[in-house]
Amino acid sequence: MSWQHKVSVGLYRIALVVSIFFSLMAFLVFYQAGIFNALLAAVIAFGIAFGLVALLNWILRGFIG
């Protein structure tokens, strides 16, 4: 496995951890508003956080080949 692939896999794992953290925080913040709102906020936070790190990964892969 090349170092480029290792960097890509590492960023993917970081994306998962960061996304789970932010979705948990969003769930806890919106829990008072109801379980449906909390779940919706958690899914949206997960998508945004994962999308941002995935975008960063895509940009970096473009530069490093």
N, CA, C and O atoms as a CHARMM CRD file, in Angstrom:
* protein
*
  260
    1    1 MET  N      0.84300  -1.16500   0.00000 PROA 1      0.00000
    2    1 MET  CA     0.00000   0.00000   0.00000 PROA 1      0.00000
    3    1 MET  C      0.89700   1.24000   0.00000 PROA 1      0.00000
    4    1 MET  O      1.80900   1.35700   0.81900 PROA 1      0.00000
    5    2 SER  N      0.63500   2.14300  -0.90700 PROA 2      0.00000
    6    2 SER  CA     1.46000   3.34800  -1.02800 PROA 2      0.00000
    7    2 SER  C      1.13400   4.33900   0.09100 PROA 2      0.00000
    8    2 SER  O      0.10900   4.22700   0.76300 PROA 2      0.00000
    9    3 TRP  N      2.01200   5.29100   0.26800 PROA 3      0.00000
   10    3 TRP  CA     1.81200   6.26700   1.32900 PROA 3      0.00000
   11    3 TRP  C      0.60900   7.15100   1.03200 PROA 3      0.00000
   12    3 TRP  O     -0.04800   7.62300   1.95900 PROA 3      0.00000
   13    4 GLN  N      0.30800   7.38700  -0.25100 PROA 4      0.00000
   14    4 GLN  CA    -0.85800   8.19000  -0.60400 PROA 4      0.00000
   15    4 GLN  C     -2.14500   7.49800  -0.13700 PROA 4      0.00000
   16    4 GLN  O     -3.06600   8.13500   0.37400 PROA 4      0.00000
   17    5 HSD  N     -2.17600   6.18200  -0.33000 PROA 5      0.00000
   18    5 HSD  CA    -3.35000   5.42200   0.09900 PROA 5      0.00000
   19    5 HSD  C     -3.44900   5.40200   1.62400 PROA 5      0.00000
   20    5 HSD  O     -4.54800   5.45900   2.17500 PROA 5      0.00000
   21    6 LYS  N     -2.32500   5.32300   2.29600 PROA 6      0.00000
   22    6 LYS  CA    -2.32900   5.33500   3.76000 PROA 6      0.00000
   23    6 LYS  C     -2.83800   6.67700   4.29400 PROA 6      0.00000
   24    6 LYS  O     -3.58100   6.71200   5.27500 PROA 6      0.00000
   25    7 VAL  N     -2.44200   7.77100   3.65600 PROA 7      0.00000
   26    7 VAL  CA    -2.92500   9.09400   4.04700 PROA 7      0.00000
   27    7 VAL  C     -4.43600   9.17600   3.83000 PROA 7      0.00000
   28    7 VAL  O     -5.16200   9.71000   4.66800 PROA 7      0.00000
   29    8 SER  N     -4.89900   8.64600   2.70400 PROA 8      0.00000
   30    8 SER  CA    -6.32300   8.66600   2.39100 PROA 8      0.00000
   31    8 SER  C     -7.12400   7.85800   3.40600 PROA 8      0.00000
   32    8 SER  O     -8.17400   8.30900   3.86600 PROA 8      0.00000
   33    9 VAL  N     -6.64600   6.68500   3.75500 PROA 9      0.00000
   34    9 VAL  CA    -7.32600   5.85200   4.74400 PROA 9      0.00000
   35    9 VAL  C     -7.30100   6.53000   6.10900 PROA 9      0.00000
   36    9 VAL  O     -8.29200   6.48800   6.83900 PROA 9      0.00000
   37   10 GLY  N     -6.19000   7.14800   6.45700 PROA 10     0.00000
   38   10 GLY  CA    -6.09200   7.86800   7.72800 PROA 10     0.00000
   39   10 GLY  C     -7.07600   9.01400   7.80800 PROA 10     0.00000
   40   10 GLY  O     -7.72000   9.20600   8.83900 PROA 10     0.00000
   41   11 LEU  N     -7.20400   9.77900   6.73500 PROA 11     0.00000
   42   11 LEU  CA    -8.16800  10.87700   6.72400 PROA 11     0.00000
   43   11 LEU  C     -9.59700  10.36600   6.78700 PROA 11     0.00000
   44   11 LEU  O    -10.45800  11.00700   7.39100 PROA 11     0.00000
   45   12 TYR  N     -9.86000   9.22100   6.17200 PROA 12     0.00000
   46   12 TYR  CA   -11.19200   8.62800   6.24800 PROA 12     0.00000
   47   12 TYR  C    -11.51400   8.24800   7.68800 PROA 12     0.00000
   48   12 TYR  O    -12.63100   8.47800   8.15200 PROA 12     0.00000
   49   13 ARG  N    -10.55600   7.67200   8.39700 PROA 13     0.00000
   50   13 ARG  CA   -10.77800   7.30000   9.79200 PROA 13     0.00000
   51   13 ARG  C    -10.95600   8.53700  10.67000 PROA 13     0.00000
   52   13 ARG  O    -11.78600   8.54500  11.58000 PROA 13     0.00000
   53   14 ILE  N    -10.18000   9.57100  10.39600 PROA 14     0.00000
   54   14 ILE  CA   -10.34100  10.82800  11.12600 PROA 14     0.00000
   55   14 ILE  C    -11.72200  11.41000  10.86400 PROA 14     0.00000
   56   14 ILE  O    -12.35900  11.93800  11.77600 PROA 14     0.00000
   57   15 ALA  N    -12.18800  11.31600   9.62100 PROA 15     0.00000
   58   15 ALA  CA   -13.51600  11.82500   9.27000 PROA 15     0.00000
   59   15 ALA  C    -14.59800  11.10600  10.06400 PROA 15     0.00000
   60   15 ALA  O    -15.54500  11.73400  10.53800 PROA 15     0.00000
   61   16 LEU  N    -14.46400   9.79800  10.20800 PROA 16     0.00000
   62   16 LEU  CA   -15.45900   9.04700  10.97200 PROA 16     0.00000
   63   16 LEU  C    -15.47400   9.46900  12.43700 PROA 16     0.00000
   64   16 LEU  O    -16.54100   9.66800  13.01700 PROA 16     0.00000
   65   17 VAL  N    -14.30200   9.60400  13.03000 PROA 17     0.00000
   66   17 VAL  CA   -14.22700   9.97100  14.44200 PROA 17     0.00000
   67   17 VAL  C    -14.77800  11.38000  14.66700 PROA 17     0.00000
   68   17 VAL  O    -15.57000  11.60200  15.58300 PROA 17     0.00000
   69   18 VAL  N    -14.36400  12.31300  13.84400 PROA 18     0.00000
   70   18 VAL  CA   -14.83400  13.70100  13.98000 PROA 18     0.00000
   71   18 VAL  C    -16.34400  13.78100  13.74900 PROA 18     0.00000
   72   18 VAL  O    -17.04400  14.49800  14.46300 PROA 18     0.00000
   73   19 SER  N    -16.83900  13.05800  12.76700 PROA 19     0.00000
   74   19 SER  CA   -18.26900  13.07300  12.46200 PROA 19     0.00000
   75   19 SER  C    -19.08500  12.48300  13.60100 PROA 19     0.00000
   76   19 SER  O    -20.13500  13.02400  13.94700 PROA 19     0.00000
   77   20 ILE  N    -18.63000  11.39700  14.18500 PROA 20     0.00000
   78   20 ILE  CA   -19.34600  10.79200  15.30900 PROA 20     0.00000
   79   20 ILE  C    -19.34300  11.74200  16.50600 PROA 20     0.00000
   80   20 ILE  O    -20.35600  11.88500  17.19100 PROA 20     0.00000
   81   21 PHE  N    -18.20800  12.38900  16.75500 PROA 21     0.00000
   82   21 PHE  CA   -18.12900  13.34200  17.86100 PROA 21     0.00000
   83   21 PHE  C    -19.12400  14.48800  17.67900 PROA 21     0.00000
   84   21 PHE  O    -19.86900  14.81400  18.60300 PROA 21     0.00000
   85   22 PHE  N    -19.14100  15.10100  16.48900 PROA 22     0.00000
   86   22 PHE  CA   -20.03400  16.23100  16.25900 PROA 22     0.00000
   87   22 PHE  C    -21.49700  15.80900  16.23700 PROA 22     0.00000
   88   22 PHE  O    -22.36300  16.56300  16.68200 PROA 22     0.00000
   89   23 SER  N    -21.78400  14.62100  15.72800 PROA 23     0.00000
   90   23 SER  CA   -23.17500  14.16900  15.73300 PROA 23     0.00000
   91   23 SER  C    -23.64600  13.89700  17.16200 PROA 23     0.00000
   92   23 SER  O    -24.79800  14.17600  17.49400 PROA 23     0.00000
   93   24 LEU  N    -22.77500  13.36000  18.00600 PROA 24     0.00000
   94   24 LEU  CA   -23.13200  13.14900  19.40700 PROA 24     0.00000
   95   24 LEU  C    -23.36800  14.48400  20.11300 PROA 24     0.00000
   96   24 LEU  O    -24.31500  14.62100  20.88700 PROA 24     0.00000
   97   25 MET  N    -22.51300  15.46000  19.84700 PROA 25     0.00000
   98   25 MET  CA   -22.69400  16.78200  20.45400 PROA 25     0.00000
   99   25 MET  C    -24.00400  17.42100  19.98000 PROA 25     0.00000
  100   25 MET  O    -24.72700  18.01200  20.78300 PROA 25     0.00000
  101   26 ALA  N    -24.31000  17.30800  18.70300 PROA 26     0.00000
  102   26 ALA  CA   -25.55700  17.86800  18.18100 PROA 26     0.00000
  103   26 ALA  C    -26.76000  17.15800  18.78600 PROA 26     0.00000
  104   26 ALA  O    -27.76700  17.79300  19.09900 PROA 26     0.00000
  105   27 PHE  N    -26.65500  15.83900  18.94900 PROA 27     0.00000
  106   27 PHE  CA   -27.74500  15.09100  19.56600 PROA 27     0.00000
  107   27 PHE  C    -27.99800  15.57400  20.99300 PROA 27     0.00000
  108   27 PHE  O    -29.14400  15.77600  21.39700 PROA 27     0.00000
  109   28 LEU  N    -26.92200  15.75600  21.74600 PROA 28     0.00000
  110   28 LEU  CA   -27.07500  16.19400  23.13500 PROA 28     0.00000
  111   28 LEU  C    -27.61900  17.61800  23.24600 PROA 28     0.00000
  112   28 LEU  O    -28.40000  17.92100  24.14800 PROA 28     0.00000
  113   29 VAL  N    -27.20700  18.47900  22.33400 PROA 29     0.00000
  114   29 VAL  CA   -27.69100  19.86600  22.36300 PROA 29     0.00000
  115   29 VAL  C    -29.17300  19.93300  22.01800 PROA 29     0.00000
  116   29 VAL  O    -29.91400  20.68500  22.65100 PROA 29     0.00000
  117   30 PHE  N    -29.62000  19.16600  21.03000 PROA 30     0.00000
  118   30 PHE  CA   -30.99800  19.24000  20.56200 PROA 30     0.00000
  119   30 PHE  C    -31.92600  18.24200  21.24300 PROA 30     0.00000
  120   30 PHE  O    -33.09300  18.13900  20.86400 PROA 30     0.00000
  121   31 TYR  N    -31.44400  17.51400  22.22500 PROA 31     0.00000
  122   31 TYR  CA   -32.27300  16.50600  22.88400 PROA 31     0.00000
  123   31 TYR  C    -33.46500  17.13100  23.60600 PROA 31     0.00000
  124   31 TYR  O    -34.52700  16.51400  23.68600 PROA 31     0.00000
  125   32 GLN  N    -33.30600  18.33200  24.12500 PROA 32     0.00000
  126   32 GLN  CA   -34.40200  19.01500  24.82100 PROA 32     0.00000
  127   32 GLN  C    -35.55300  19.35400  23.87700 PROA 32     0.00000
  128   32 GLN  O    -36.69700  19.47500  24.31400 PROA 32     0.00000
  129   33 ALA  N    -35.25900  19.50500  22.59500 PROA 33     0.00000
  130   33 ALA  CA   -36.28000  19.86300  21.61200 PROA 33     0.00000
  131   33 ALA  C    -37.06900  18.64500  21.13700 PROA 33     0.00000
  132   33 ALA  O    -38.03600  18.79300  20.39000 PROA 33     0.00000
  133   34 GLY  N    -36.67900  17.46700  21.55100 PROA 34     0.00000
  134   34 GLY  CA   -37.37600  16.25300  21.13700 PROA 34     0.00000
  135   34 GLY  C    -36.42200  15.28000  20.48600 PROA 34     0.00000
  136   34 GLY  O    -35.38500  15.66300  19.94600 PROA 34     0.00000
  137   35 ILE  N    -36.78900  14.02000  20.54700 PROA 35     0.00000
  138   35 ILE  CA   -35.90500  12.97100  20.02200 PROA 35     0.00000
  139   35 ILE  C    -35.77700  13.05800  18.49700 PROA 35     0.00000
  140   35 ILE  O    -34.69800  12.82200  17.95600 PROA 35     0.00000
  141   36 PHE  N    -36.86800  13.39500  17.80200 PROA 36     0.00000
  142   36 PHE  CA   -36.80100  13.49800  16.34100 PROA 36     0.00000
  143   36 PHE  C    -35.87300  14.62200  15.92200 PROA 36     0.00000
  144   36 PHE  O    -35.05400  14.44600  15.02000 PROA 36     0.00000
  145   37 ASN  N    -35.99000  15.76900  16.56200 PROA 37     0.00000
  146   37 ASN  CA   -35.11300  16.89800  16.24000 PROA 37     0.00000
  147   37 ASN  C    -33.66000  16.58000  16.56700 PROA 37     0.00000
  148   37 ASN  O    -32.75000  16.98100  15.84100 PROA 37     0.00000
  149   38 ALA  N    -33.44800  15.85900  17.66100 PROA 38     0.00000
  150   38 ALA  CA   -32.09100  15.48300  18.04800 PROA 38     0.00000
  151   38 ALA  C    -31.47500  14.53000  17.02600 PROA 38     0.00000
  152   38 ALA  O    -30.31300  14.68500  16.65100 PROA 38     0.00000
  153   39 LEU  N    -32.24300  13.55800  16.58300 PROA 39     0.00000
  154   39 LEU  CA   -31.73300  12.62400  15.57000 PROA 39     0.00000
  155   39 LEU  C    -31.46700  13.32700  14.24500 PROA 39     0.00000
  156   39 LEU  O    -30.46500  13.05600  13.58300 PROA 39     0.00000
  157   40 LEU  N    -32.35400  14.21800  13.86500 PROA 40     0.00000
  158   40 LEU  CA   -32.17400  14.97800  12.62700 PROA 40     0.00000
  159   40 LEU  C    -30.92000  15.85000  12.70100 PROA 40     0.00000
  160   40 LEU  O    -30.14900  15.91700  11.74400 PROA 40     0.00000
  161   41 ALA  N    -30.72400  16.50400  13.81800 PROA 41     0.00000
  162   41 ALA  CA   -29.53100  17.34000  13.99700 PROA 41     0.00000
  163   41 ALA  C    -28.26500  16.49100  13.97900 PROA 41     0.00000
  164   41 ALA  O    -27.24600  16.90500  13.42700 PROA 41     0.00000
  165   42 ALA  N    -28.32400  15.31500  14.57600 PROA 42     0.00000
  166   42 ALA  CA   -27.15800  14.42900  14.60100 PROA 42     0.00000
  167   42 ALA  C    -26.80500  13.94800  13.20000 PROA 42     0.00000
  168   42 ALA  O    -25.62900  13.89800  12.83900 PROA 42     0.00000
  169   43 VAL  N    -27.80200  13.59800  12.41600 PROA 43     0.00000
  170   43 VAL  CA   -27.54900  13.14200  11.04100 PROA 43     0.00000
  171   43 VAL  C    -26.97800  14.27500  10.19300 PROA 43     0.00000
  172   43 VAL  O    -26.05300  14.06600   9.40900 PROA 43     0.00000
  173   44 ILE  N    -27.52700  15.46100  10.35400 PROA 44     0.00000
  174   44 ILE  CA   -27.02900  16.60600   9.58500 PROA 44     0.00000
  175   44 ILE  C    -25.59800  16.94300  10.00000 PROA 44     0.00000
  176   44 ILE  O    -24.75500  17.21100   9.14400 PROA 44     0.00000
  177   45 ALA  N    -25.31800  16.93300  11.29000 PROA 45     0.00000
  178   45 ALA  CA   -23.96000  17.22600  11.76600 PROA 45     0.00000
  179   45 ALA  C    -22.97400  16.17600  11.26800 PROA 45     0.00000
  180   45 ALA  O    -21.85500  16.50900  10.87900 PROA 45     0.00000
  181   46 PHE  N    -23.38600  14.91000  11.27700 PROA 46     0.00000
  182   46 PHE  CA   -22.52600  13.84500  10.77100 PROA 46     0.00000
  183   46 PHE  C    -22.21300  14.07100   9.29200 PROA 46     0.00000
  184   46 PHE  O    -21.06200  13.96100   8.86900 PROA 46     0.00000
  185   47 GLY  N    -23.23000  14.38300   8.52500 PROA 47     0.00000
  186   47 GLY  CA   -23.04100  14.60000   7.08900 PROA 47     0.00000
  187   47 GLY  C    -22.13800  15.77800   6.77800 PROA 47     0.00000
  188   47 GLY  O    -21.28400  15.70000   5.89400 PROA 47     0.00000
  189   48 ILE  N    -22.32500  16.85800   7.49600 PROA 48     0.00000
  190   48 ILE  CA   -21.50200  18.04800   7.25200 PROA 48     0.00000
  191   48 ILE  C    -20.05000  17.79100   7.64200 PROA 48     0.00000
  192   48 ILE  O    -19.13700  18.10200   6.87700 PROA 48     0.00000
  193   49 ALA  N    -19.83600  17.22700   8.82300 PROA 49     0.00000
  194   49 ALA  CA   -18.46400  16.98000   9.27900 PROA 49     0.00000
  195   49 ALA  C    -17.76300  15.96900   8.38000 PROA 49     0.00000
  196   49 ALA  O    -16.60500  16.16900   8.01300 PROA 49     0.00000
  197   50 PHE  N    -18.44800  14.88900   8.02000 PROA 50     0.00000
  198   50 PHE  CA   -17.83600  13.89500   7.16000 PROA 50     0.00000
  199   50 PHE  C    -17.57400  14.46700   5.77100 PROA 50     0.00000
  200   50 PHE  O    -16.54300  14.18600   5.15900 PROA 50     0.00000
  201   51 GLY  N    -18.50400  15.26400   5.28300 PROA 51     0.00000
  202   51 GLY  CA   -18.34500  15.87800   3.97200 PROA 51     0.00000
  203   51 GLY  C    -17.16900  16.82900   3.90100 PROA 51     0.00000
  204   51 GLY  O    -16.45700  16.86300   2.89800 PROA 51     0.00000
  205   52 LEU  N    -16.95700  17.60100   4.95200 PROA 52     0.00000
  206   52 LEU  CA   -15.83100  18.53900   4.96100 PROA 52     0.00000
  207   52 LEU  C    -14.48700  17.81400   4.96600 PROA 52     0.00000
  208   52 LEU  O    -13.57200  18.20000   4.23900 PROA 52     0.00000
  209   53 VAL  N    -14.36300  16.77600   5.77500 PROA 53     0.00000
  210   53 VAL  CA   -13.10400  16.04000   5.80800 PROA 53     0.00000
  211   53 VAL  C    -12.92200  15.24800   4.52100 PROA 53     0.00000
  212   53 VAL  O    -11.79700  15.10900   4.04100 PROA 53     0.00000
  213   54 ALA  N    -14.00700  14.72400   3.95300 PROA 54     0.00000
  214   54 ALA  CA   -13.91100  14.01700   2.67500 PROA 54     0.00000
  215   54 ALA  C    -13.49700  14.97300   1.55800 PROA 54     0.00000
  216   54 ALA  O    -12.73100  14.60000   0.67100 PROA 54     0.00000
  217   55 LEU  N    -13.99900  16.18800   1.60300 PROA 55     0.00000
  218   55 LEU  CA   -13.59800  17.19700   0.61900 PROA 55     0.00000
  219   55 LEU  C    -12.11800  17.52700   0.75500 PROA 55     0.00000
  220   55 LEU  O    -11.41100  17.65000  -0.24600 PROA 55     0.00000
  221   56 LEU  N    -11.65200  17.66900   1.98200 PROA 56     0.00000
  222   56 LEU  CA   -10.23600  17.89800   2.22000 PROA 56     0.00000
  223   56 LEU  C     -9.40100  16.73300   1.70000 PROA 56     0.00000
  224   56 LEU  O     -8.34900  16.94300   1.09700 PROA 56     0.00000
  225   57 ASN  N     -9.86000  15.51900   1.93000 PROA 57     0.00000
  226   57 ASN  CA    -9.17200  14.33000   1.44200 PROA 57     0.00000
  227   57 ASN  C     -9.12400  14.32600  -0.09100 PROA 57     0.00000
  228   57 ASN  O     -8.09300  14.00000  -0.67900 PROA 57     0.00000
  229   58 TRP  N    -10.21000  14.68000  -0.71700 PROA 58     0.00000
  230   58 TRP  CA   -10.27500  14.70800  -2.17900 PROA 58     0.00000
  231   58 TRP  C     -9.30700  15.75400  -2.74400 PROA 58     0.00000
  232   58 TRP  O     -8.63600  15.50300  -3.74500 PROA 58     0.00000
  233   59 ILE  N     -9.23700  16.91500  -2.10700 PROA 59     0.00000
  234   59 ILE  CA    -8.31200  17.96300  -2.54700 PROA 59     0.00000
  235   59 ILE  C     -6.85900  17.51600  -2.37900 PROA 59     0.00000
  236   59 ILE  O     -6.03400  17.69100  -3.27500 PROA 59     0.00000
  237   60 LEU  N     -6.56200  16.93300  -1.20700 PROA 60     0.00000
  238   60 LEU  CA    -5.20000  16.47700  -0.97100 PROA 60     0.00000
  239   60 LEU  C     -4.78600  15.37100  -1.94300 PROA 60     0.00000
  240   60 LEU  O     -3.65200  15.35900  -2.42200 PROA 60     0.00000
  241   61 ARG  N     -5.69200  14.45300  -2.23300 PROA 61     0.00000
  242   61 ARG  CA    -5.36600  13.38700  -3.19400 PROA 61     0.00000
  243   61 ARG  C     -5.09000  13.96300  -4.58300 PROA 61     0.00000
  244   61 ARG  O     -4.29200  13.41300  -5.34200 PROA 61     0.00000
  245   62 GLY  N     -5.75100  15.06900  -4.90700 PROA 62     0.00000
  246   62 GLY  CA    -5.50500  15.71500  -6.17700 PROA 62     0.00000
  247   62 GLY  C     -4.09800  16.29500  -6.26300 PROA 62     0.00000
  248   62 GLY  O     -3.47800  16.28200  -7.32700 PROA 62     0.00000
  249   63 PHE  N     -3.59600  16.80500  -5.13100 PROA 63     0.00000
  250   63 PHE  CA    -2.27200  17.39200  -5.11800 PROA 63     0.00000
  251   63 PHE  C     -1.15000  16.36100  -5.00500 PROA 63     0.00000
  252   63 PHE  O     -0.06500  16.56200  -5.54900 PROA 63     0.00000
  253   64 ILE  N     -1.40700  15.25700  -4.30000 PROA 64     0.00000
  254   64 ILE  CA    -0.32600  14.27500  -4.09400 PROA 64     0.00000
  255   64 ILE  C     -0.41500  13.12000  -5.07100 PROA 64     0.00000
  256   64 ILE  O      0.40300  12.20200  -5.01900 PROA 64     0.00000
  257   65 GLY  N     -1.37600  13.15100  -5.94500 PROA 65     0.00000
  258   65 GLY  CA    -1.41600  12.14200  -6.99200 PROA 65     0.00000
  259   65 GLY  C     -2.31600  11.01900  -6.63700 PROA 65     0.00000
  260   65 GLY  O     -2.46500  10.07700  -7.41500 PROA 65     0.00000
